[in-house]
Amino acid sequence: MENTVKEGAKVVDKKPLYEGYFKMLEYKVEDEDKVYTREIYERPNGVAAIVYDTKKEKYLFVKQFRAAVEGDMVEIVAGSLDIEGEKPEEALKREIIEEMGYKVDHMNHLKDFYVSPGASTEICSIFYVEVSEKISDGGGVGNEKIEVVEVDKLGPMGTLFWEPDEDGNMMPPYQLIDVKSIVAVSMIEVDRIIGDMANVLTQAKMRSL
């Protein structure tokens, strides 16, 4: 993804500071008569997907421990382009098998965006993916302990709903709290709403003929 803003400040030098699970560099920035530095994480670009099981007619999310929030999170499946030369589509298919155990039937690219441009170089590519066949146990690799969460319905602004209770209420709700999941769910919901509006307008026009 190319940055279209070319004027103003520019990075003139980069110096390694630390390399562990992530790599941190010091960026030297020139902005007119000022020079300053920023500590930036350089890490592989990411991929993520909102996954729909066409056989079960459910959306699939993953639940796993996240150290930064000191607890478990429910989110869309995601990973990094860890293999040199790997394309986002290839990385995503690998991640879905590793974490969920499903073979990908169909995928559609939705959006690319910087995850945290003030602190990281990572660009995340989001997809809509359809699956129907489970070919492995999933659960992640290495230290990962990932559980697949099945959701019947998506709600506004990243709200998820489980199966309805005895009274027909879609409970309990879960509010997504990470940006990639909120973006993906919101895009799917907006597309659904626009589709519903188009159908209503078409039916109204047909009745008026």
C-alpha positions as CSV (number, residue, x, y, z in Angstrom):
1,M,0.0,0.0,0.0
2,E,1.6,3.3,-1.1
3,N,1.4,6.4,1.0
4,T,0.1,9.2,-1.3
5,V,1.3,12.0,1.0
6,K,4.8,13.0,-0.1
7,E,5.3,16.5,1.2
8,G,6.8,17.7,4.6
9,A,8.8,15.5,7.0
10,K,10.9,12.6,5.7
11,V,12.9,9.7,7.3
12,V,16.6,10.2,6.6
13,D,18.2,7.4,8.7
14,K,17.3,4.2,10.5
15,K,19.3,2.7,13.4
16,P,18.6,-0.8,15.0
17,L,17.8,-0.6,18.7
18,Y,16.5,-4.0,19.6
19,E,15.6,-7.3,18.0
20,G,13.5,-9.9,19.8
21,Y,10.0,-11.1,19.0
22,F,9.7,-7.8,17.2
23,K,12.4,-5.6,15.8
24,M,12.7,-2.0,17.0
25,L,14.5,0.7,15.0
26,E,15.2,4.4,15.7
27,Y,14.0,6.5,12.8
28,K,15.6,9.9,12.3
29,V,13.2,12.4,10.9
30,E,13.8,15.8,9.2
31,D,11.0,18.3,9.1
32,E,12.0,21.7,7.8
33,D,14.4,23.1,10.4
34,K,13.7,20.3,13.0
35,V,15.3,16.9,13.4
36,Y,13.8,14.3,15.8
37,T,13.7,10.6,16.3
38,R,10.9,8.0,16.7
39,E,11.1,4.4,17.9
40,I,9.4,2.2,15.4
41,Y,8.5,-1.5,15.4
42,E,9.4,-3.0,12.1
43,R,7.5,-6.3,11.7
44,P,6.1,-8.4,8.8
45,N,2.8,-7.3,7.2
46,G,-0.3,-9.1,8.5
47,V,-3.3,-10.8,7.0
48,A,-6.7,-11.3,8.6
49,A,-10.1,-12.6,7.6
50,I,-13.7,-12.8,8.6
51,V,-14.6,-16.4,7.9
52,Y,-18.0,-17.8,7.1
53,D,-18.8,-21.5,7.2
54,T,-21.3,-22.0,4.3
55,K,-22.3,-25.5,5.5
56,K,-23.0,-24.6,9.2
57,E,-24.1,-21.0,8.2
58,K,-22.0,-19.5,10.9
59,Y,-19.3,-17.0,11.2
60,L,-16.0,-18.3,12.7
61,F,-13.8,-16.4,15.1
62,V,-10.9,-17.4,17.2
63,K,-10.4,-17.1,21.0
64,Q,-6.8,-16.8,22.3
65,F,-4.7,-15.3,25.0
66,R,-3.2,-11.9,24.2
67,A,-0.5,-10.7,26.5
68,A,-1.0,-7.0,25.9
69,V,-4.6,-7.1,27.3
70,E,-3.6,-9.7,29.9
71,G,-6.5,-12.1,28.9
72,D,-8.4,-13.9,26.2
73,M,-9.8,-12.1,23.2
74,V,-12.3,-13.2,20.5
75,E,-11.2,-11.8,17.1
76,I,-11.0,-12.7,13.5
77,V,-8.3,-15.1,12.4
78,A,-5.0,-13.4,11.6
79,G,-1.3,-13.9,11.1
80,S,1.9,-12.5,9.6
81,L,3.6,-13.0,6.3
82,D,6.4,-14.9,7.9
83,I,7.8,-16.6,4.8
84,E,9.9,-14.6,2.4
85,G,8.0,-13.9,-0.8
86,E,4.7,-15.2,0.6
87,K,1.6,-13.5,-0.8
88,P,-1.2,-12.4,1.5
89,E,-3.6,-15.0,0.1
90,E,-1.1,-17.8,0.6
91,A,-0.4,-16.7,4.2
92,L,-4.1,-16.4,5.0
93,K,-4.8,-20.0,3.7
94,R,-1.9,-21.2,5.9
95,E,-3.2,-19.3,9.0
96,I,-6.7,-20.6,8.6
97,I,-5.6,-24.2,8.5
98,E,-3.2,-23.7,11.4
99,E,-5.7,-21.9,13.6
100,M,-9.1,-23.2,12.5
101,G,-8.3,-26.3,10.6
102,Y,-10.4,-25.4,7.6
103,K,-9.6,-25.4,3.8
104,V,-10.5,-22.2,2.1
105,D,-13.2,-22.4,-0.6
106,H,-13.4,-18.7,-1.6
107,M,-11.7,-15.4,-0.6
108,N,-12.3,-11.8,-1.4
109,H,-10.0,-8.9,-0.6
110,L,-11.7,-6.2,1.4
111,K,-9.1,-3.6,2.6
112,D,-5.5,-2.8,3.4
113,F,-4.6,-0.5,6.3
114,Y,-1.8,0.5,8.7
115,V,-2.4,-1.1,12.1
116,S,-0.6,1.6,14.1
117,P,1.3,4.0,11.9
118,G,2.6,6.1,14.8
119,A,4.6,3.1,16.1
120,S,4.7,0.2,13.6
121,T,5.3,-0.4,9.9
122,E,2.8,-3.3,9.7
123,I,0.1,-3.2,7.0
124,C,-2.8,-5.6,7.5
125,S,-4.7,-7.0,4.5
126,I,-8.3,-8.0,5.4
127,F,-10.3,-10.6,3.5
128,Y,-13.8,-12.2,3.5
129,V,-13.4,-16.0,3.4
130,E,-15.8,-18.9,2.9
131,V,-15.1,-22.4,4.1
132,S,-17.0,-25.6,4.4
133,E,-14.6,-28.5,5.1
134,K,-12.4,-29.0,8.1
135,I,-9.2,-30.8,7.2
136,S,-7.2,-30.6,10.5
137,D,-7.7,-30.0,14.2
138,G,-6.4,-26.4,14.1
139,G,-5.6,-24.8,17.4
140,G,-2.5,-22.9,16.3
141,V,1.2,-23.7,16.4
142,G,4.0,-23.4,19.0
143,N,2.7,-21.8,22.2
144,E,-0.7,-20.9,20.6
145,K,-3.8,-22.3,22.2
146,I,-6.6,-21.2,19.9
147,E,-10.3,-22.1,20.2
148,V,-12.8,-21.6,17.3
149,V,-15.9,-19.6,18.2
150,E,-19.0,-20.0,16.1
151,V,-21.3,-17.0,15.7
152,D,-24.7,-17.0,14.2
153,K,-25.1,-13.2,13.6
154,L,-23.0,-10.1,13.2
155,G,-24.2,-6.9,14.8
156,P,-23.4,-3.2,14.3
157,M,-20.0,-1.8,15.2
158,G,-18.4,-5.1,15.8
159,T,-21.0,-6.7,18.0
160,L,-21.4,-10.5,17.8
161,F,-24.4,-12.6,18.8
162,W,-24.6,-16.3,19.7
163,E,-27.6,-18.5,19.2
164,P,-31.0,-17.1,20.4
165,D,-32.2,-18.1,23.9
166,E,-35.6,-19.6,24.7
167,D,-37.3,-16.2,24.3
168,G,-35.7,-15.6,20.9
169,N,-33.2,-13.0,22.2
170,M,-29.7,-13.0,20.5
171,M,-27.7,-13.4,23.7
172,P,-25.1,-13.2,25.0
173,P,-23.5,-10.3,23.0
174,Y,-19.8,-9.9,22.6
175,Q,-18.2,-6.6,21.7
176,L,-15.0,-6.9,19.6
177,I,-12.2,-4.7,20.9
178,D,-9.5,-4.9,18.2
179,V,-9.4,-2.8,15.1
180,K,-9.0,-5.5,12.5
181,S,-12.0,-7.4,13.7
182,I,-14.2,-4.2,14.0
183,V,-13.2,-3.1,10.5
184,A,-14.0,-6.5,9.0
185,V,-17.3,-7.0,10.8
186,S,-18.4,-3.4,10.0
187,M,-17.6,-3.7,6.3
188,I,-19.6,-6.9,6.0
189,E,-22.5,-5.4,7.9
190,V,-22.5,-2.2,5.8
191,D,-22.4,-4.4,2.6
192,R,-25.4,-6.4,4.0
193,I,-27.4,-3.2,4.8
194,I,-26.7,-1.7,1.4
195,G,-27.8,-5.0,-0.2
196,D,-31.0,-5.1,1.9
197,M,-31.8,-1.5,0.9
198,A,-31.3,-2.2,-2.8
199,N,-33.6,-5.2,-2.5
200,V,-36.3,-3.1,-0.8
201,L,-36.0,-0.3,-3.5
202,T,-36.2,-2.9,-6.3
203,Q,-39.3,-4.5,-4.8
204,A,-40.9,-1.1,-4.3
205,K,-40.2,-0.2,-8.0
206,M,-41.6,-3.6,-9.2
207,R,-44.8,-3.0,-7.2
208,S,-45.2,0.4,-8.8
209,L,-45.1,-0.9,-12.3
